[in-house]
């Protein structure tokens, strides 16, 4: 199993737009075969901080996702809507 995560700090004025974007991507992601898991959790101490977690069955699935249009949309949203995005 391949795990990737990102810690995200959203600009306060962009919180609703960020949530709409990520949840739309999450819904779309559930429809795609091969992508094991996508979860987003709000930090209990700060409503503008989120933990986004991906789990893939293989390195190939991981690489395929990170080259996809879906991932490019996420990266664009993070650049526009967030103060910080730290990938792990």
Contact map, one row per residue, 1 for C-alpha under 8 A:
1110000000000000000000000000000000000000000000000000001111000000000000000000000000000000
1111000000000000000000000000000000000000000000000000001111100100000000000000000000000000
1111100000000000000000000000000000000000000000000000111100000000000000000000000000000000
0111110000000000000000000000000000000000000000000000111000000000000000000000000000000011
0011111000000000000000000000000000000000000000000011110000000000000000000000000000000011
0001111100000000000000000000000000000000000000000011100000000000000000000000000000001111
0000111110000000000000000000000000000000000000001111000000000000000000000000000000011110
0000011111000000000000000000000000000000000000001111000000000000000000000000010001111100
0000001111100000000000000000000000000000000000011100000000000000000000000000000001111000
0000000111110110010000000000000000000000000000011100000000000000000000000000000011110000
0000000011111110000000000000000000000000000000010000000000000000000000000000000011100000
0000000001111110000000000000000000000000000000010000000000000000000000000000000000000000
0000000000111111000000000000000000000000000000000000000000000000000000000000000000000000
0000000001111111110000000000000000000000000000000000000000000000000000000000000011000000
0000000001111111111000000000000000000000000000010000000000000000000000000000000010000000
0000000000001111111100000000000000000000000000000000000000000000000000000000000000000000
0000000000000111111110000000000000000000000000000000000000000000000000000000000010000000
0000000001000111111111000000000000000000000000000000000000000000000000000000100010000000
0000000000000011111111100000000000000000000000000000000000000000000000000000000000000000
0000000000000001111111110000000000000000000000000000000000000000000000000000000000000000
0000000000000000111111111000000000000000000000000000000000000000000000000100100000000000
0000000000000000011111111100000000000000000000000000000000000000000000000100000000000000
0000000000000000001111111110000000000000000000000000000000000000000000000000000000000000
0000000000000000000111111111000000000000000000000000000000000000000000000000000000000000
0000000000000000000011111111100000000000000000000000000000000000000001000100000000000000
0000000000000000000001111111110000000110000000000000000000000000000000000000000000000000
0000000000000000000000111111111000000000000000000000000000000000000000000000000000000000
0000000000000000000000011111111100000000000000000000000000000000000000000000000000000000
0000000000000000000000001111111100100100000000000000000000000000000000000000000000000000
0000000000000000000000000111111110100000000000000000000000000000000000000000000000000000
0000000000000000000000000011111110000000000000000000000000000000000000000000000000000000
0000000000000000000000000001111111100000000000000000000000000000000000000000000000000000
0000000000000000000000000000011111100000000000000000000000000000000000000000000000000000
0000000000000000000000000000000111110000000000000000000110001000000000000000000000000000
0000000000000000000000000000110111111000000000000000001110001000000000000000000000000000
0000000000000000000000000000000001111100000000000000011110000000000000000000000000000000
0000000000000000000000000000000000111110000000000000111100000000000000000000000000000000
0000000000000000000000000100100000011111000000000001111000000000000000000000000000000000
0000000000000000000000000100000000001111100000000001110000000000000000000000000000000000
0000000000000000000000000000000000000111110000000111100000000000000000000000000000000000
0000000000000000000000000000000000000011111000000111000000000000000000000000000000000000
0000000000000000000000000000000000000001111101111110000000000000000000000000000000000000
0000000000000000000000000000000000000000111111111110000000000000000000000000000000000000
0000000000000000000000000000000000000000011111100000000000000000000000000000000000000000
0000000000000000000000000000000000000000001111100000000000000000000000000000000000000000
0000000000000000000000000000000000000000011111111000000000000000000000000000000000000000
0000000000000000000000000000000000000000011111111100000000000000000000000000000000000000
0000000011110010000000000000000000000000011001111100000000000000000000000000000000000000
0000001111000000000000000000000000000000011001111110000000000000000000000000000000000000
0000001111000000000000000000000000000001111000111111000000000000000000000000000000000000
0000111100000000000000000000000000000001111000001111100000000000000000000000000000000000
0000111100000000000000000000000000000111100000000111110000000000000000000000000000000000
0011110000000000000000000000000000001111000000000011111000000000000000000000000000000000
0011100000000000000000000000000000011110000000000001111100000000000000000000000000000000
1111000000000000000000000000000000111100000000000000111110000000000000000000000000000000
1110000000000000000000000000000001111000000000000000011111101100000000000000000000000000
1100000000000000000000000000000001110000000000000000001111101100000000000000000000000000
1100000000000000000000000000000000000000000000000000000111111100000000000000000000000000
0100000000000000000000000000000000000000000000000000000111111110000000000000000000000000
0000000000000000000000000000000000000000000000000000000001111111000000000000000000000000
0000000000000000000000000000000001100000000000000000000111111111100000000000000000000000
0100000000000000000000000000000000000000000000000000000111111111110000000000000000000000
0000000000000000000000000000000000000000000000000000000000111111111000000000000000000000
0000000000000000000000000000000000000000000000000000000000011111111100000000000000000000
0000000000000000000000000000000000000000000000000000000000001111111101100000000000000000
0000000000000000000000000000000000000000000000000000000000000111111100110000000000000000
0000000000000000000000000000000000000000000000000000000000000011111110110000000000000000
0000000000000000000000000000000000000000000000000000000000000001111111110000000000000000
0000000000000000000000000000000000000000000000000000000000000000001111111000000000000000
0000000000000000000000001000000000000000000000000000000000000000100111111100000000000000
0000000000000000000000000000000000000000000000000000000000000000111111111110000000000000
0000000000000000000000000000000000000000000000000000000000000000011111111111000000000000
0000000000000000000000000000000000000000000000000000000000000000000011111111100000000000
0000000000000000000011001000000000000000000000000000000000000000000001111111110000000000
0000000000000000000000000000000000000000000000000000000000000000000000111111111000000000
0000000000000000000000000000000000000000000000000000000000000000000000011111111100000000
0000000000000000010010000000000000000000000000000000000000000000000000001111111111000000
0000000100000000000000000000000000000000000000000000000000000000000000000111111111011000
0000000000000000000000000000000000000000000000000000000000000000000000000011111111100000
0000000000000000000000000000000000000000000000000000000000000000000000000001111111000000
0000000001100110110000000000000000000000000000000000000000000000000000000000111111100000
0000000111100100000000000000000000000000000000000000000000000000000000000000111111111000
0000000111100000000000000000000000000000000000000000000000000000000000000000001011111000
0000001111000000000000000000000000000000000000000000000000000000000000000000010001111100
0000011110000000000000000000000000000000000000000000000000000000000000000000010001111110
0000011100000000000000000000000000000000000000000000000000000000000000000000000000011111
0001111000000000000000000000000000000000000000000000000000000000000000000000000000001111
0001110000000000000000000000000000000000000000000000000000000000000000000000000000000111
